[in-house]
Amino acid sequence: MRLVEACLSNAEIGQRLYISVFTVKSHIQRICGKLGVRRRAQAVAKARSMSIL
């Protein structure tokens, strides 16, 4: 979530974590689902409001 918060693309996140873009997308989708949001920006905002970030 910190890398999403930093406005990095899926490709940039994948490069930093040494994982594929598909894996990044999958993780972000799961995080959004657990937070009950649809977009990355909403996930960041919700994580901040929950003191996760």
mmCIF entry with sequence, helices, sheets and N, C-alpha, C, O atoms, coordinates in Angstrom:
data_MODEL
# 
_entry.id   MODEL 
# 
_entity.id                         1 
_entity.type                       polymer 
_entity.pdbx_number_of_molecules   1 
# 
_entity_poly.entity_id                      1 
_entity_poly.type                           'polypeptide(L)' 
_entity_poly.nstd_linkage                   no 
_entity_poly.nstd_monomer                   no 
_entity_poly.pdbx_seq_one_letter_code       MRLVEACLSNAEIGQRLYISVFTVKSHIQRICGKLGVRRRAQAVAKARSMSIL 
_entity_poly.pdbx_seq_one_letter_code_can   MRLVEACLSNAEIGQRLYISVFTVKSHIQRICGKLGVRRRAQAVAKARSMSIL 
_entity_poly.pdbx_strand_id                 A 
# 
loop_
_entity_poly_seq.entity_id 
_entity_poly_seq.num 
_entity_poly_seq.mon_id 
_entity_poly_seq.hetero 
1 1  MET n 
1 2  ARG n 
1 3  LEU n 
1 4  VAL n 
1 5  GLU n 
1 6  ALA n 
1 7  CYS n 
1 8  LEU n 
1 9  SER n 
1 10 ASN n 
1 11 ALA n 
1 12 GLU n 
1 13 ILE n 
1 14 GLY n 
1 15 GLN n 
1 16 ARG n 
1 17 LEU n 
1 18 TYR n 
1 19 ILE n 
1 20 SER n 
1 21 VAL n 
1 22 PHE n 
1 23 THR n 
1 24 VAL n 
1 25 LYS n 
1 26 SER n 
1 27 HIS n 
1 28 ILE n 
1 29 GLN n 
1 30 ARG n 
1 31 ILE n 
1 32 CYS n 
1 33 GLY n 
1 34 LYS n 
1 35 LEU n 
1 36 GLY n 
1 37 VAL n 
1 38 ARG n 
1 39 ARG n 
1 40 ARG n 
1 41 ALA n 
1 42 GLN n 
1 43 ALA n 
1 44 VAL n 
1 45 ALA n 
1 46 LYS n 
1 47 ALA n 
1 48 ARG n 
1 49 SER n 
1 50 MET n 
1 51 SER n 
1 52 ILE n 
1 53 LEU n 
# 
_struct_asym.id          A 
_struct_asym.entity_id   1 
# 
loop_
_struct_conf.conf_type_id 
_struct_conf.id 
_struct_conf.pdbx_PDB_helix_id 
_struct_conf.beg_label_comp_id 
_struct_conf.beg_label_asym_id 
_struct_conf.beg_label_seq_id 
_struct_conf.pdbx_beg_PDB_ins_code 
_struct_conf.end_label_comp_id 
_struct_conf.end_label_asym_id 
_struct_conf.end_label_seq_id 
_struct_conf.pdbx_end_PDB_ins_code 
_struct_conf.beg_auth_comp_id 
_struct_conf.beg_auth_asym_id 
_struct_conf.beg_auth_seq_id 
_struct_conf.end_auth_comp_id 
_struct_conf.end_auth_asym_id 
_struct_conf.end_auth_seq_id 
_struct_conf.pdbx_PDB_helix_class 
_struct_conf.details 
_struct_conf.pdbx_PDB_helix_length 
HELX_P HELX_P1 AA1 ARG A 2  ? GLU A 5  ? ARG A 2  GLU A 5  1 ? 4  
HELX_P HELX_P2 AA2 ASN A 10 ? LEU A 17 ? ASN A 10 LEU A 17 1 ? 8  
HELX_P HELX_P3 AA3 VAL A 21 ? LEU A 35 ? VAL A 21 LEU A 35 1 ? 15 
HELX_P HELX_P4 AA4 ARG A 40 ? SER A 49 ? ARG A 40 SER A 49 1 ? 10 
# 
_struct_conf_type.id          HELX_P 
_struct_conf_type.criteria    ? 
_struct_conf_type.reference   ? 
# 
loop_
_atom_site.group_PDB 
_atom_site.id 
_atom_site.type_symbol 
_atom_site.label_atom_id 
_atom_site.label_alt_id 
_atom_site.label_comp_id 
_atom_site.label_asym_id 
_atom_site.label_entity_id 
_atom_site.label_seq_id 
_atom_site.pdbx_PDB_ins_code 
_atom_site.Cartn_x 
_atom_site.Cartn_y 
_atom_site.Cartn_z 
_atom_site.occupancy 
_atom_site.B_iso_or_equiv 
_atom_site.pdbx_formal_charge 
_atom_site.auth_seq_id 
_atom_site.auth_comp_id 
_atom_site.auth_asym_id 
_atom_site.auth_atom_id 
_atom_site.pdbx_PDB_model_num 
ATOM 1   N N  . MET A 1 1  ? 0.826   -1.189  0.000   1.00 0.00 ? 1  MET A N  1 
ATOM 2   C CA . MET A 1 1  ? 0.000   0.000   0.000   1.00 0.00 ? 1  MET A CA 1 
ATOM 3   C C  . MET A 1 1  ? 0.872   1.255   0.000   1.00 0.00 ? 1  MET A C  1 
ATOM 4   O O  . MET A 1 1  ? 0.483   2.273   -0.573  1.00 0.00 ? 1  MET A O  1 
ATOM 5   N N  . ARG A 1 2  ? 2.022   1.199   0.621   1.00 0.00 ? 2  ARG A N  1 
ATOM 6   C CA . ARG A 1 2  ? 2.888   2.388   0.627   1.00 0.00 ? 2  ARG A CA 1 
ATOM 7   C C  . ARG A 1 2  ? 3.363   2.739   -0.775  1.00 0.00 ? 2  ARG A C  1 
ATOM 8   O O  . ARG A 1 2  ? 3.522   3.916   -1.100  1.00 0.00 ? 2  ARG A O  1 
ATOM 9   N N  . LEU A 1 3  ? 3.591   1.732   -1.604  1.00 0.00 ? 3  LEU A N  1 
ATOM 10  C CA . LEU A 1 3  ? 4.012   1.999   -2.981  1.00 0.00 ? 3  LEU A CA 1 
ATOM 11  C C  . LEU A 1 3  ? 2.849   2.523   -3.811  1.00 0.00 ? 3  LEU A C  1 
ATOM 12  O O  . LEU A 1 3  ? 3.044   3.369   -4.685  1.00 0.00 ? 3  LEU A O  1 
ATOM 13  N N  . VAL A 1 4  ? 1.666   2.041   -3.553  1.00 0.00 ? 4  VAL A N  1 
ATOM 14  C CA . VAL A 1 4  ? 0.469   2.576   -4.220  1.00 0.00 ? 4  VAL A CA 1 
ATOM 15  C C  . VAL A 1 4  ? 0.262   4.021   -3.771  1.00 0.00 ? 4  VAL A C  1 
ATOM 16  O O  . VAL A 1 4  ? -0.060  4.891   -4.581  1.00 0.00 ? 4  VAL A O  1 
ATOM 17  N N  . GLU A 1 5  ? 0.446   4.266   -2.490  1.00 0.00 ? 5  GLU A N  1 
ATOM 18  C CA . GLU A 1 5  ? 0.317   5.615   -1.934  1.00 0.00 ? 5  GLU A CA 1 
ATOM 19  C C  . GLU A 1 5  ? 1.315   6.567   -2.588  1.00 0.00 ? 5  GLU A C  1 
ATOM 20  O O  . GLU A 1 5  ? 1.020   7.748   -2.770  1.00 0.00 ? 5  GLU A O  1 
ATOM 21  N N  . ALA A 1 6  ? 2.486   6.061   -2.938  1.00 0.00 ? 6  ALA A N  1 
ATOM 22  C CA . ALA A 1 6  ? 3.517   6.875   -3.585  1.00 0.00 ? 6  ALA A CA 1 
ATOM 23  C C  . ALA A 1 6  ? 3.248   7.079   -5.077  1.00 0.00 ? 6  ALA A C  1 
ATOM 24  O O  . ALA A 1 6  ? 4.086   7.638   -5.785  1.00 0.00 ? 6  ALA A O  1 
ATOM 25  N N  . CYS A 1 7  ? 2.101   6.636   -5.550  1.00 0.00 ? 7  CYS A N  1 
ATOM 26  C CA . CYS A 1 7  ? 1.650   6.797   -6.940  1.00 0.00 ? 7  CYS A CA 1 
ATOM 27  C C  . CYS A 1 7  ? 2.525   6.056   -7.945  1.00 0.00 ? 7  CYS A C  1 
ATOM 28  O O  . CYS A 1 7  ? 2.697   6.512   -9.075  1.00 0.00 ? 7  CYS A O  1 
ATOM 29  N N  . LEU A 1 8  ? 3.074   4.923   -7.538  1.00 0.00 ? 8  LEU A N  1 
ATOM 30  C CA . LEU A 1 8  ? 3.844   4.108   -8.470  1.00 0.00 ? 8  LEU A CA 1 
ATOM 31  C C  . LEU A 1 8  ? 2.900   3.261   -9.315  1.00 0.00 ? 8  LEU A C  1 
ATOM 32  O O  . LEU A 1 8  ? 1.836   2.849   -8.854  1.00 0.00 ? 8  LEU A O  1 
ATOM 33  N N  . SER A 1 9  ? 3.300   3.012   -10.543 1.00 0.00 ? 9  SER A N  1 
ATOM 34  C CA . SER A 1 9  ? 2.499   2.154   -11.425 1.00 0.00 ? 9  SER A CA 1 
ATOM 35  C C  . SER A 1 9  ? 2.678   0.699   -11.016 1.00 0.00 ? 9  SER A C  1 
ATOM 36  O O  . SER A 1 9  ? 3.566   0.366   -10.231 1.00 0.00 ? 9  SER A O  1 
ATOM 37  N N  . ASN A 1 10 ? 1.828   -0.156  -11.553 1.00 0.00 ? 10 ASN A N  1 
ATOM 38  C CA . ASN A 1 10 ? 1.952   -1.587  -11.264 1.00 0.00 ? 10 ASN A CA 1 
ATOM 39  C C  . ASN A 1 10 ? 3.313   -2.115  -11.700 1.00 0.00 ? 10 ASN A C  1 
ATOM 40  O O  . ASN A 1 10 ? 3.916   -2.935  -11.007 1.00 0.00 ? 10 ASN A O  1 
ATOM 41  N N  . ALA A 1 11 ? 3.796   -1.648  -12.844 1.00 0.00 ? 11 ALA A N  1 
ATOM 42  C CA . ALA A 1 11 ? 5.099   -2.093  -13.344 1.00 0.00 ? 11 ALA A CA 1 
ATOM 43  C C  . ALA A 1 11 ? 6.222   -1.651  -12.401 1.00 0.00 ? 11 ALA A C  1 
ATOM 44  O O  . ALA A 1 11 ? 7.138   -2.423  -12.118 1.00 0.00 ? 11 ALA A O  1 
ATOM 45  N N  . GLU A 1 12 ? 6.149   -0.421  -11.922 1.00 0.00 ? 12 GLU A N  1 
ATOM 46  C CA . GLU A 1 12 ? 7.176   0.083   -11.002 1.00 0.00 ? 12 GLU A CA 1 
ATOM 47  C C  . GLU A 1 12 ? 7.151   -0.675  -9.678  1.00 0.00 ? 12 GLU A C  1 
ATOM 48  O O  . GLU A 1 12 ? 8.199   -0.987  -9.112  1.00 0.00 ? 12 GLU A O  1 
ATOM 49  N N  . ILE A 1 13 ? 5.958   -0.964  -9.195  1.00 0.00 ? 13 ILE A N  1 
ATOM 50  C CA . ILE A 1 13 ? 5.832   -1.737  -7.948  1.00 0.00 ? 13 ILE A CA 1 
ATOM 51  C C  . ILE A 1 13 ? 6.414   -3.129  -8.156  1.00 0.00 ? 13 ILE A C  1 
ATOM 52  O O  . ILE A 1 13 ? 7.145   -3.631  -7.303  1.00 0.00 ? 13 ILE A O  1 
ATOM 53  N N  . GLY A 1 14 ? 6.096   -3.749  -9.279  1.00 0.00 ? 14 GLY A N  1 
ATOM 54  C CA . GLY A 1 14 ? 6.612   -5.077  -9.587  1.00 0.00 ? 14 GLY A CA 1 
ATOM 55  C C  . GLY A 1 14 ? 8.129   -5.102  -9.629  1.00 0.00 ? 14 GLY A C  1 
ATOM 56  O O  . GLY A 1 14 ? 8.757   -6.024  -9.108  1.00 0.00 ? 14 GLY A O  1 
ATOM 57  N N  . GLN A 1 15 ? 8.713   -4.093  -10.246 1.00 0.00 ? 15 GLN A N  1 
ATOM 58  C CA . GLN A 1 15 ? 10.173  -4.013  -10.326 1.00 0.00 ? 15 GLN A CA 1 
ATOM 59  C C  . GLN A 1 15 ? 10.795  -3.876  -8.940  1.00 0.00 ? 15 GLN A C  1 
ATOM 60  O O  . GLN A 1 15 ? 11.799  -4.522  -8.642  1.00 0.00 ? 15 GLN A O  1 
ATOM 61  N N  . ARG A 1 16 ? 10.211  -3.049  -8.105  1.00 0.00 ? 16 ARG A N  1 
ATOM 62  C CA . ARG A 1 16 ? 10.764  -2.839  -6.758  1.00 0.00 ? 16 ARG A CA 1 
ATOM 63  C C  . ARG A 1 16 ? 10.647  -4.078  -5.880  1.00 0.00 ? 16 ARG A C  1 
ATOM 64  O O  . ARG A 1 16 ? 11.523  -4.347  -5.058  1.00 0.00 ? 16 ARG A O  1 
ATOM 65  N N  . LEU A 1 17 ? 9.561   -4.832  -6.053  1.00 0.00 ? 17 LEU A N  1 
ATOM 66  C CA . LEU A 1 17 ? 9.333   -6.010  -5.213  1.00 0.00 ? 17 LEU A CA 1 
ATOM 67  C C  . LEU A 1 17 ? 9.767   -7.318  -5.879  1.00 0.00 ? 17 LEU A C  1 
ATOM 68  O O  . LEU A 1 17 ? 9.646   -8.393  -5.290  1.00 0.00 ? 17 LEU A O  1 
ATOM 69  N N  . TYR A 1 18 ? 10.277  -7.215  -7.121  1.00 0.00 ? 18 TYR A N  1 
ATOM 70  C CA . TYR A 1 18 ? 10.715  -8.400  -7.872  1.00 0.00 ? 18 TYR A CA 1 
ATOM 71  C C  . TYR A 1 18 ? 9.584   -9.409  -8.068  1.00 0.00 ? 18 TYR A C  1 
ATOM 72  O O  . TYR A 1 18 ? 9.765   -10.613 -7.888  1.00 0.00 ? 18 TYR A O  1 
ATOM 73  N N  . ILE A 1 19 ? 8.412   -8.887  -8.441  1.00 0.00 ? 19 ILE A N  1 
ATOM 74  C CA . ILE A 1 19 ? 7.260   -9.725  -8.744  1.00 0.00 ? 19 ILE A CA 1 
ATOM 75  C C  . ILE A 1 19 ? 6.671   -9.259  -10.076 1.00 0.00 ? 19 ILE A C  1 
ATOM 76  O O  . ILE A 1 19 ? 6.987   -8.169  -10.552 1.00 0.00 ? 19 ILE A O  1 
ATOM 77  N N  . SER A 1 20 ? 5.818   -10.085 -10.670 1.00 0.00 ? 20 SER A N  1 
ATOM 78  C CA . SER A 1 20 ? 5.233   -9.728  -11.968 1.00 0.00 ? 20 SER A CA 1 
ATOM 79  C C  . SER A 1 20 ? 4.124   -8.689  -11.804 1.00 0.00 ? 20 SER A C  1 
ATOM 80  O O  . SER A 1 20 ? 3.554   -8.512  -10.728 1.00 0.00 ? 20 SER A O  1 
ATOM 81  N N  . VAL A 1 21 ? 3.845   -8.013  -12.918 1.00 0.00 ? 21 VAL A N  1 
ATOM 82  C CA . VAL A 1 21 ? 2.763   -7.027  -12.931 1.00 0.00 ? 21 VAL A CA 1 
ATOM 83  C C  . VAL A 1 21 ? 1.440   -7.710  -12.599 1.00 0.00 ? 21 VAL A C  1 
ATOM 84  O O  . VAL A 1 21 ? 0.605   -7.139  -11.896 1.00 0.00 ? 21 VAL A O  1 
ATOM 85  N N  . PHE A 1 22 ? 1.247   -8.928  -13.100 1.00 0.00 ? 22 PHE A N  1 
ATOM 86  C CA . PHE A 1 22 ? 0.028   -9.673  -12.803 1.00 0.00 ? 22 PHE A CA 1 
ATOM 87  C C  . PHE A 1 22 ? -0.126  -9.887  -11.299 1.00 0.00 ? 22 PHE A C  1 
ATOM 88  O O  . PHE A 1 22 ? -1.228  -9.755  -10.768 1.00 0.00 ? 22 PHE A O  1 
ATOM 89  N N  . THR A 1 23 ? 0.956   -10.213 -10.613 1.00 0.00 ? 23 THR A N  1 
ATOM 90  C CA . THR A 1 23 ? 0.912   -10.438 -9.173  1.00 0.00 ? 23 THR A CA 1 
ATOM 91  C C  . THR A 1 23 ? 0.573   -9.136  -8.445  1.00 0.00 ? 23 THR A C  1 
ATOM 92  O O  . THR A 1 23 ? -0.196  -9.142  -7.484  1.00 0.00 ? 23 THR A O  1 
ATOM 93  N N  . VAL A 1 24 ? 1.141   -8.031  -8.901  1.00 0.00 ? 24 VAL A N  1 
ATOM 94  C CA . VAL A 1 24 ? 0.830   -6.725  -8.301  1.00 0.00 ? 24 VAL A CA 1 
ATOM 95  C C  . VAL A 1 24 ? -0.650  -6.432  -8.455  1.00 0.00 ? 24 VAL A C  1 
ATOM 96  O O  . VAL A 1 24 ? -1.312  -6.051  -7.489  1.00 0.00 ? 24 VAL A O  1 
ATOM 97  N N  . LYS A 1 25 ? -1.176  -6.606  -9.663  1.00 0.00 ? 25 LYS A N  1 
ATOM 98  C CA . LYS A 1 25 ? -2.606  -6.354  -9.907  1.00 0.00 ? 25 LYS A CA 1 
ATOM 99  C C  . LYS A 1 25 ? -3.478  -7.223  -9.014  1.00 0.00 ? 25 LYS A C  1 
ATOM 100 O O  . LYS A 1 25 ? -4.475  -6.760  -8.460  1.00 0.00 ? 25 LYS A O  1 
ATOM 101 N N  . SER A 1 26 ? -3.097  -8.468  -8.882  1.00 0.00 ? 26 SER A N  1 
ATOM 102 C CA . SER A 1 26 ? -3.857  -9.402  -8.054  1.00 0.00 ? 26 SER A CA 1 
ATOM 103 C C  . SER A 1 26 ? -3.872  -8.954  -6.598  1.00 0.00 ? 26 SER A C  1 
ATOM 104 O O  . SER A 1 26 ? -4.921  -8.953  -5.954  1.00 0.00 ? 26 SER A O  1 
ATOM 105 N N  . HIS A 1 27 ? -2.722  -8.580  -6.090  1.00 0.00 ? 27 HIS A N  1 
ATOM 106 C CA . HIS A 1 27 ? -2.646  -8.129  -4.692  1.00 0.00 ? 27 HIS A CA 1 
ATOM 107 C C  . HIS A 1 27 ? -3.470  -6.866  -4.473  1.00 0.00 ? 27 HIS A C  1 
ATOM 108 O O  . HIS A 1 27 ? -4.175  -6.744  -3.471  1.00 0.00 ? 27 HIS A O  1 
ATOM 109 N N  . ILE A 1 28 ? -3.379  -5.934  -5.406  1.00 0.00 ? 28 ILE A N  1 
ATOM 110 C CA . ILE A 1 28 ? -4.127  -4.674  -5.264  1.00 0.00 ? 28 ILE A CA 1 
ATOM 111 C C  . ILE A 1 28 ? -5.627  -4.943  -5.332  1.00 0.00 ? 28 ILE A C  1 
ATOM 112 O O  . ILE A 1 28 ? -6.395  -4.336  -4.585  1.00 0.00 ? 28 ILE A O  1 
ATOM 113 N N  . GLN A 1 29 ? -6.052  -5.839  -6.209  1.00 0.00 ? 29 GLN A N  1 
ATOM 114 C CA . GLN A 1 29 ? -7.477  -6.187  -6.288  1.00 0.00 ? 29 GLN A CA 1 
ATOM 115 C C  . GLN A 1 29 ? -7.960  -6.789  -4.976  1.00 0.00 ? 29 GLN A C  1 
ATOM 116 O O  . GLN A 1 29 ? -9.046  -6.457  -4.500  1.00 0.00 ? 29 GLN A O  1 
ATOM 117 N N  . ARG A 1 30 ? -7.166  -7.664  -4.397  1.00 0.00 ? 30 ARG A N  1 
ATOM 118 C CA . ARG A 1 30 ? -7.544  -8.296  -3.127  1.00 0.00 ? 30 ARG A CA 1 
ATOM 119 C C  . ARG A 1 30 ? -7.597  -7.271  -1.991  1.00 0.00 ? 30 ARG A C  1 
ATOM 120 O O  . ARG A 1 30 ? -8.495  -7.308  -1.150  1.00 0.00 ? 30 ARG A O  1 
ATOM 121 N N  . ILE A 1 31 ? -6.635  -6.368  -1.979  1.00 0.00 ? 31 ILE A N  1 
ATOM 122 C CA . ILE A 1 31 ? -6.628  -5.318  -0.953  1.00 0.00 ? 31 ILE A CA 1 
ATOM 123 C C  . ILE A 1 31 ? -7.873  -4.446  -1.095  1.00 0.00 ? 31 ILE A C  1 
ATOM 124 O O  . ILE A 1 31 ? -8.542  -4.140  -0.108  1.00 0.00 ? 31 ILE A O  1 
ATOM 125 N N  . CYS A 1 32 ? -8.175  -4.053  -2.323  1.00 0.00 ? 32 CYS A N  1 
ATOM 126 C CA . CYS A 1 32 ? -9.368  -3.226  -2.560  1.00 0.00 ? 32 CYS A CA 1 
ATOM 127 C C  . CYS A 1 32 ? -10.631 -3.959  -2.120  1.00 0.00 ? 32 CYS A C  1 
ATOM 128 O O  . CYS A 1 32 ? -11.525 -3.363  -1.519  1.00 0.00 ? 32 CYS A O  1 
ATOM 129 N N  . GLY A 1 33 ? -10.701 -5.238  -2.417  1.00 0.00 ? 33 GLY A N  1 
ATOM 130 C CA . GLY A 1 33 ? -11.855 -6.032  -2.004  1.00 0.00 ? 33 GLY A CA 1 
ATOM 131 C C  . GLY A 1 33 ? -12.002 -6.083  -0.499  1.00 0.00 ? 33 GLY A C  1 
ATOM 132 O O  . GLY A 1 33 ? -13.108 -5.946  0.024   1.00 0.00 ? 33 GLY A O  1 
ATOM 133 N N  . LYS A 1 34 ? -10.904 -6.278  0.198   1.00 0.00 ? 34 LYS A N  1 
ATOM 134 C CA . LYS A 1 34 ? -10.960 -6.355  1.663   1.00 0.00 ? 34 LYS A CA 1 
ATOM 135 C C  . LYS A 1 34 ? -11.306 -5.014  2.285   1.00 0.00 ? 34 LYS A C  1 
ATOM 136 O O  . LYS A 1 34 ? -11.926 -4.954  3.347   1.00 0.00 ? 34 LYS A O  1 
ATOM 137 N N  . LEU A 1 35 ? -10.897 -3.921  1.612   1.00 0.00 ? 35 LEU A N  1 
ATOM 138 C CA . LEU A 1 35 ? -11.226 -2.594  2.124   1.00 0.00 ? 35 LEU A CA 1 
ATOM 139 C C  . LEU A 1 35 ? -12.603 -2.127  1.660   1.00 0.00 ? 35 LEU A C  1 
ATOM 140 O O  . LEU A 1 35 ? -13.119 -1.123  2.150   1.00 0.00 ? 35 LEU A O  1 
ATOM 141 N N  . GLY A 1 36 ? -13.193 -2.851  0.720   1.00 0.00 ? 36 GLY A N  1 
ATOM 142 C CA . GLY A 1 36 ? -14.525 -2.498  0.225   1.00 0.00 ? 36 GLY A CA 1 
ATOM 143 C C  . GLY A 1 36 ? -14.532 -1.296  -0.692  1.00 0.00 ? 36 GLY A C  1 
ATOM 144 O O  . GLY A 1 36 ? -15.476 -0.506  -0.680  1.00 0.00 ? 36 GLY A O  1 
ATOM 145 N N  . VAL A 1 37 ? -13.476 -1.149  -1.496  1.00 0.00 ? 37 VAL A N  1 
ATOM 146 C CA . VAL A 1 37 ? -13.376 -0.030  -2.430  1.00 0.00 ? 37 VAL A CA 1 
ATOM 147 C C  . VAL A 1 37 ? -13.104 -0.573  -3.826  1.00 0.00 ? 37 VAL A C  1 
ATOM 148 O O  . VAL A 1 37 ? -12.809 -1.756  -3.999  1.00 0.00 ? 37 VAL A O  1 
ATOM 149 N N  . ARG A 1 38 ? -13.206 0.313   -4.827  1.00 0.00 ? 38 ARG A N  1 
ATOM 150 C CA . ARG A 1 38 ? -13.003 -0.113  -6.206  1.00 0.00 ? 38 ARG A CA 1 
ATOM 151 C C  . ARG A 1 38 ? -11.718 0.438   -6.824  1.00 0.00 ? 38 ARG A C  1 
ATOM 152 O O  . ARG A 1 38 ? -11.188 -0.156  -7.763  1.00 0.00 ? 38 ARG A O  1 
ATOM 153 N N  . ARG A 1 39 ? -11.219 1.533   -6.328  1.00 0.00 ? 39 ARG A N  1 
ATOM 154 C CA . ARG A 1 39 ? -10.069 2.191   -6.949  1.00 0.00 ? 39 ARG A CA 1 
ATOM 155 C C  . ARG A 1 39 ? -8.890  2.289   -5.990  1.00 0.00 ? 39 ARG A C  1 
ATOM 156 O O  . ARG A 1 39 ? -9.046  2.260   -4.769  1.00 0.00 ? 39 ARG A O  1 
ATOM 157 N N  . ARG A 1 40 ? -7.703  2.408   -6.585  1.00 0.00 ? 40 ARG A N  1 
ATOM 158 C CA . ARG A 1 40 ? -6.472  2.494   -5.798  1.00 0.00 ? 40 ARG A CA 1 
ATOM 159 C C  . ARG A 1 40 ? -6.487  3.698   -4.858  1.00 0.00 ? 40 ARG A C  1 
ATOM 160 O O  . ARG A 1 40 ? -6.112  3.586   -3.691  1.00 0.00 ? 40 ARG A O  1 
ATOM 161 N N  . ALA A 1 41 ? -6.922  4.847   -5.374  1.00 0.00 ? 41 ALA A N  1 
ATOM 162 C CA . ALA A 1 41 ? -6.954  6.058   -4.556  1.00 0.00 ? 41 ALA A CA 1 
ATOM 163 C C  . ALA A 1 41 ? -7.900  5.893   -3.367  1.00 0.00 ? 41 ALA A C  1 
ATOM 164 O O  . ALA A 1 41 ? -7.616  6.358   -2.263  1.00 0.00 ? 41 ALA A O  1 
ATOM 165 N N  . GLN A 1 42 ? -9.025  5.226   -3.610  1.00 0.00 ? 42 GLN A N  1 
ATOM 166 C CA . GLN A 1 42 ? -9.969  4.962   -2.524  1.00 0.00 ? 42 GLN A CA 1 
ATOM 167 C C  . GLN A 1 42 ? -9.337  4.034   -1.494  1.00 0.00 ? 42 GLN A C  1 
ATOM 168 O O  . GLN A 1 42 ? -9.556  4.204   -0.294  1.00 0.00 ? 42 GLN A O  1 
ATOM 169 N N  . ALA A 1 43 ? -8.563  3.064   -1.945  1.00 0.00 ? 43 ALA A N  1 
ATOM 170 C CA . ALA A 1 43 ? -7.904  2.136   -1.026  1.00 0.00 ? 43 ALA A CA 1 
ATOM 171 C C  . ALA A 1 43 ? -6.907  2.878   -0.148  1.00 0.00 ? 43 ALA A C  1 
ATOM 172 O O  . ALA A 1 43 ? -6.823  2.620   1.052   1.00 0.00 ? 43 ALA A O  1 
ATOM 173 N N  . VAL A 1 44 ? -6.158  3.793   -0.736  1.00 0.00 ? 44 VAL A N  1 
ATOM 174 C CA . VAL A 1 44 ? -5.201  4.579   0.041   1.00 0.00 ? 44 VAL A CA 1 
ATOM 175 C C  . VAL A 1 44 ? -5.928  5.436   1.068   1.00 0.00 ? 44 VAL A C  1 
ATOM 176 O O  . VAL A 1 44 ? -5.529  5.491   2.231   1.00 0.00 ? 44 VAL A O  1 
ATOM 177 N N  . ALA A 1 45 ? -6.993  6.104   0.639   1.00 0.00 ? 45 ALA A N  1 
ATOM 178 C CA . ALA A 1 45 ? -7.756  6.955   1.553   1.00 0.00 ? 45 ALA A CA 1 
ATOM 179 C C  . ALA A 1 45 ? -8.347  6.141   2.701   1.00 0.00 ? 45 ALA A C  1 
ATOM 180 O O  . ALA A 1 45 ? -8.297  6.564   3.857   1.00 0.00 ? 45 ALA A O  1 
ATOM 181 N N  . LYS A 1 46 ? -8.902  4.983   2.385   1.00 0.00 ? 46 LYS A N  1 
ATOM 182 C CA . LYS A 1 46 ? -9.500  4.138   3.421   1.00 0.00 ? 46 LYS A CA 1 
ATOM 183 C C  . LYS A 1 46 ? -8.431  3.603   4.372   1.00 0.00 ? 46 LYS A C  1 
ATOM 184 O O  . LYS A 1 46 ? -8.646  3.562   5.584   1.00 0.00 ? 46 LYS A O  1 
ATOM 185 N N  . ALA A 1 47 ? -7.283  3.195   3.832   1.00 0.00 ? 47 ALA A N  1 
ATOM 186 C CA . ALA A 1 47 ? -6.192  2.697   4.666   1.00 0.00 ? 47 ALA A CA 1 
ATOM 187 C C  . ALA A 1 47 ? -5.704  3.793   5.615   1.00 0.00 ? 47 ALA A C  1 
ATOM 188 O O  . ALA A 1 47 ? -5.395  3.524   6.775   1.00 0.00 ? 47 ALA A O  1 
ATOM 189 N N  . ARG A 1 48 ? -5.638  5.028   5.116   1.00 0.00 ? 48 ARG A N  1 
ATOM 190 C CA . ARG A 1 48 ? -5.254  6.148   5.980   1.00 0.00 ? 48 ARG A CA 1 
ATOM 191 C C  . ARG A 1 48 ? -6.273  6.363   7.082   1.00 0.00 ? 48 ARG A C  1 
ATOM 192 O O  . ARG A 1 48 ? -5.912  6.572   8.240   1.00 0.00 ? 48 ARG A O  1 
ATOM 193 N N  . SER A 1 49 ? -7.550  6.312   6.720   1.00 0.00 ? 49 SER A N  1 
ATOM 194 C CA . SER A 1 49 ? -8.605  6.550   7.711   1.00 0.00 ? 49 SER A CA 1 
ATOM 195 C C  . SER A 1 49 ? -8.648  5.459   8.766   1.00 0.00 ? 49 SER A C  1 
ATOM 196 O O  . SER A 1 49 ? -9.119  5.686   9.881   1.00 0.00 ? 49 SER A O  1 
ATOM 197 N N  . MET A 1 50 ? -8.151  4.261   8.415   1.00 0.00 ? 50 MET A N  1 
ATOM 198 C CA . MET A 1 50 ? -8.120  3.138   9.364   1.00 0.00 ? 50 MET A CA 1 
ATOM 199 C C  . MET A 1 50 ? -6.769  3.053   10.101  1.00 0.00 ? 50 MET A C  1 
ATOM 200 O O  . MET A 1 50 ? -6.516  2.114   10.855  1.00 0.00 ? 50 MET A O  1 
ATOM 201 N N  . SER A 1 51 ? -5.916  4.056   9.864   1.00 0.00 ? 51 SER A N  1 
ATOM 202 C CA . SER A 1 51 ? -4.567  4.123   10.460  1.00 0.00 ? 51 SER A CA 1 
ATOM 203 C C  . SER A 1 51 ? -3.688  2.941   10.055  1.00 0.00 ? 51 SER A C  1 
ATOM 204 O O  . SER A 1 51 ? -2.817  2.517   10.814  1.00 0.00 ? 51 SER A O  1 
ATOM 205 N N  . ILE A 1 52 ? -3.923  2.416   8.857   1.00 0.00 ? 52 ILE A N  1 
ATOM 206 C CA . ILE A 1 52 ? -3.068  1.365   8.315   1.00 0.00 ? 52 ILE A CA 1 
ATOM 207 C C  . ILE A 1 52 ? -1.836  1.991   7.682   1.00 0.00 ? 52 ILE A C  1 
ATOM 208 O O  . ILE A 1 52 ? -0.741  1.430   7.736   1.00 0.00 ? 52 ILE A O  1 
ATOM 209 N N  . LEU A 1 53 ? -2.026  3.157   7.083   1.00 0.00 ? 53 LEU A N  1 
ATOM 210 C CA . LEU A 1 53 ? -0.913  3.908   6.482   1.00 0.00 ? 53 LEU A CA 1 
ATOM 211 C C  . LEU A 1 53 ? -0.620  5.132   7.304   1.00 0.00 ? 53 LEU A C  1 
ATOM 212 O O  . LEU A 1 53 ? 0.282   5.899   6.969   1.00 0.00 ? 53 LEU A O  1 
# 
